Amino acid sequence: MRTRDIFVFDRRDVLRAGAGLAAVGAFGIGRARAETFVNVLTGGTSGAYYPIGVALGGVIEKTVEGVKTSVQATKASVENLNLLQKGQGEIGFTLADAASAAVAGNADAGFKAPLDKLRLISGIYSNYVQIVANAESGIASLADLKGKRISVGAPKSGTELNARAILGAAGITYDDFAKVEYLPFGESVDLMKNRQIDVTLQSAGLGVGSIKDLAASIKITIVPVPADIVAKVGDAAYQAGEIPAGTYTGQDVAVPTASIRNLLVSHDGVTEDLAYGMTKALFDNLDTLAAAHAAARGIKLEASAAQGPVPIHPGALRFFKEKGLA
C-alpha cells in the first residue's frame, strides 16, 4: 500500500511538473509574442537612407528594451509614407516635400488620398539635388539637358518628385528629353557607365555612394541649379544649397543646387513610449549613424524639433521637451 501511495504521489508530482513546464512554455511563448517589432523603412541600397537606416535599426534594438528591428529597402519617400499609413512599418525616411504631398493627398505625387496617420519623429539631414552628367556629353547647365537621355529616379519616389520640381522651375518637361528612365540610383549609374544615358538626377545626402562609384569610373560634371531656379519652385521645403568642392572625384569647385530636408516619420499606431525610445536612440547615437554614412553628420539635435508638414508624435514631443526644444 505504501508503495502504491508512493507511486501515486510520484505520478502526481510528474503531472504537476508537466503542468509547470507547460506553464513555463506558455510563458516563454507569451514573452516572445510580447516582443515589439520595429520595421525601419529606408530606400535603395545605394543611397544614404539604407546604411543610415541599418545603423538606426541597430541602435533602436540595442537601446529600447524588448524591441526587435528589421530594415526594409524600398523606393524611398512615397512608398515609405504609404506603408506607414497602412501600419506596415514603424519608422521611415522621407523628404519633406513628399510628406507635404502625402498630407495633401496629391495623386500626381503618388498618394490616392490624404494620409492622416503619419506622425513626425524628427527632422534629420538635408538631401541635395545632384544632377550628374557624363563629362563627354557636353552638359554644363540646365539648358543643356534638353535633347539628352536622363534617369530621374524610381517612379514617384522622392527623387522623382524633386526632379519634376526643379526641371519644371527651369522650364523643362520630360518631353524635352531624348529618353527618360525611371530607375533607382544604382541602376542609373550602371546605365551611365555603359553610355546608355547622359545624366542622372539623384536627390541624396552629400557623398552618396552611387555618385562616388560613378565618379570613380568616368569623368563627371555636376550641373548647377542656381538659387533663382530654386526660388521658382515655390515650395518652402526647397532651399538654396551647395555641394562643396571635393565631394566627388574630379569635382574641384563648389556647385550650387537645391536642398530639401529629410524627415523620420512614424504613425499614430506606434505607442508614445516606443516613439520616445526611437527618438532617444537616434540622438544618443549620432556617432554610430555618422559612421554608417557621412550624410548623417548633418543631423543636429537643435535643428531637428522644428515643425514639419505632419503632426509630431507625442513620444517624440516628450523627448524634445526633455531637451528644452519643444
Beta strands, then each sheet from edge to edge (+ up, - down):
strand 1: 36-41
strand 2: 67-72
strand 3: 91-95
strand 4: 118-134
strand 5: 149-151
strand 6: 179-181
strand 7: 199-204
strand 8: 220-223
strand 9: 238-243
strand 10: 255-267
sheet 1: 2+ 1+ 3+ 10- 4+ 7- 5- 6-
sheet 2: 2+ 1+ 3+ 10- 9+
sheet 3: 2+ 1+ 3+ 10- 4+ 8-
end
